[in-house]
């Protein structure tokens, strides 16, 4: 079992501390670390190895939920734009890294993928107290799309 599968299983059991919300196609979770404020991931549920394993309706649902998450992050942060990355090389399960990007970033970093220009190992860890307002605002922005 890979990390994404483990995190989805914990989300289903209610034991994943990173869960922000349950959407139709998966789970919105905050990143373990925050190289930029508001960094999140969308974890597909059910877990599949890639988007190509989904039928057309499931693909559309996953991508629509991902865009809705981006809209919510724009509403709950002062981000200038949102970057979306679906890789699956290290963890072969469908998940999307969703990274708010800010006008305040140094120009040499803002023009590059965040994974290439930020020090992830030394980024601030997720802090449920410090990020409580962000989580609440993001949930509120997604409220019409959440599963009960």
C-alpha positions as CSV (number, residue, x, y, z in Angstrom):
1,X,0.0,0.0,0.0
2,X,1.4,3.4,-0.9
3,X,1.1,6.7,1.1
4,X,-1.9,8.0,-0.9
5,X,-3.8,4.7,-0.3
6,X,-3.0,4.9,3.4
7,X,-4.1,8.5,3.6
8,X,-7.4,7.8,1.8
9,X,-8.0,4.8,4.1
10,X,-7.4,7.0,7.2
11,X,-9.7,9.7,5.7
12,X,-12.5,7.1,5.3
13,X,-12.0,6.1,8.9
14,X,-11.9,9.7,10.2
15,X,-8.4,9.4,11.4
16,X,-6.5,11.5,8.8
17,X,-5.6,14.8,10.6
18,X,-5.0,16.5,7.2
19,X,-8.5,16.2,5.9
20,X,-10.2,19.5,5.0
21,X,-13.2,18.1,3.2
22,X,-14.8,15.2,1.3
23,X,-15.8,15.9,-2.2
24,X,-17.6,13.6,-4.7
25,X,-14.3,12.4,-6.3
26,X,-12.0,12.3,-3.3
27,X,-10.5,14.1,-0.4
28,X,-9.1,17.6,0.0
29,X,-6.2,17.5,2.4
30,X,-3.7,20.1,3.5
31,X,-0.1,19.4,2.8
32,X,2.1,17.9,5.5
33,X,4.3,20.9,5.0
34,X,3.5,24.4,3.7
35,X,6.2,25.6,1.4
36,X,3.6,28.2,0.4
37,X,0.5,28.9,2.5
38,X,-2.5,26.9,1.5
39,X,-0.7,24.0,-0.3
40,X,-3.2,21.2,-0.6
41,X,-3.7,17.9,-2.3
42,X,-6.8,16.2,-3.9
43,X,-6.7,12.5,-3.2
44,X,-8.9,10.4,-5.5
45,X,-11.3,8.0,-3.8
46,X,-11.6,5.3,-5.0
47,X,-7.8,5.1,-5.3
48,X,-6.6,4.4,-8.8
49,X,-3.1,4.6,-10.2
50,X,-3.9,7.3,-12.8
51,X,-6.6,9.4,-14.2
52,X,-6.5,7.2,-17.3
53,X,-8.1,4.3,-15.2
54,X,-11.2,6.4,-14.7
55,X,-14.2,6.4,-17.0
56,X,-15.2,9.6,-18.6
57,X,-17.7,10.6,-15.9
58,X,-15.2,9.9,-13.1
59,X,-12.5,11.9,-14.9
60,X,-14.8,14.8,-15.3
61,X,-15.9,14.7,-11.7
62,X,-12.3,14.5,-10.5
63,X,-11.1,17.4,-12.6
64,X,-14.1,19.5,-11.8
65,X,-13.6,18.9,-8.0
66,X,-9.9,19.9,-8.5
67,X,-10.9,23.2,-10.2
68,X,-13.5,23.8,-7.4
69,X,-10.7,23.3,-4.8
70,X,-8.6,25.9,-6.7
71,X,-11.6,28.3,-6.6
72,X,-11.9,27.7,-2.9
73,X,-8.2,28.4,-2.4
74,X,-8.4,31.6,-4.3
75,X,-11.3,32.6,-2.0
76,X,-9.5,31.5,1.3
77,X,-6.0,32.9,0.6
78,X,-4.7,36.0,-1.0
79,X,-3.2,33.9,-3.9
80,X,-2.7,35.4,-7.3
81,X,-3.2,32.1,-9.1
82,X,-3.4,28.4,-8.5
83,X,-1.0,25.7,-9.9
84,X,-2.2,22.1,-10.4
85,X,0.2,19.2,-10.7
86,X,-0.7,15.5,-11.3
87,X,2.4,13.4,-11.3
88,X,2.1,10.1,-9.5
89,X,5.8,9.1,-10.1
90,X,6.7,8.6,-6.4
91,X,3.3,7.6,-5.2
92,X,1.5,5.8,-8.1
93,X,-2.0,6.8,-7.1
94,X,-4.1,9.6,-8.5
95,X,-3.6,12.8,-6.6
96,X,-3.2,16.4,-7.5
97,X,-0.9,18.9,-5.8
98,X,-2.7,22.2,-5.6
99,X,-0.4,25.1,-4.9
100,X,-1.6,28.7,-4.4
101,X,0.9,31.1,-5.9
102,X,1.4,34.7,-4.6
103,X,2.4,38.0,-6.2
104,X,4.6,38.4,-3.1
105,X,6.9,35.5,-4.2
106,X,10.3,36.5,-5.5
107,X,10.0,36.6,-9.3
108,X,12.6,33.9,-9.9
109,X,10.5,31.5,-7.8
110,X,7.1,32.6,-9.0
111,X,7.9,31.7,-12.6
112,X,9.0,28.1,-11.7
113,X,7.1,25.1,-10.3
114,X,7.0,25.4,-6.5
115,X,8.4,21.8,-6.2
116,X,11.6,23.0,-7.9
117,X,12.3,26.3,-6.0
118,X,11.2,25.8,-2.4
119,X,12.9,23.9,0.4
120,X,10.3,21.3,1.2
121,X,12.3,19.6,3.9
122,X,12.6,22.9,5.9
123,X,9.1,24.2,5.1
124,X,6.8,24.9,8.0
125,X,4.8,21.7,9.0
126,X,1.1,21.7,9.0
127,X,-0.2,23.2,12.2
128,X,-3.9,22.6,12.9
129,X,-4.1,25.6,15.2
130,X,-2.3,28.0,13.0
131,X,-4.2,26.9,9.9
132,X,-7.6,26.5,11.5
133,X,-9.0,29.7,9.9
134,X,-7.7,28.7,6.5
135,X,-9.3,25.3,6.8
136,X,-12.6,26.8,7.9
137,X,-12.6,29.3,5.1
138,X,-11.7,26.7,2.5
139,X,-14.5,24.4,3.8
140,X,-16.9,27.3,3.6
141,X,-15.9,28.1,0.1
142,X,-16.5,24.5,-0.9
143,X,-19.7,23.9,1.2
144,X,-22.1,23.5,-1.7
145,X,-19.9,20.7,-3.2
146,X,-19.1,18.6,-0.1
147,X,-20.4,15.2,0.7
148,X,-22.1,15.0,4.1
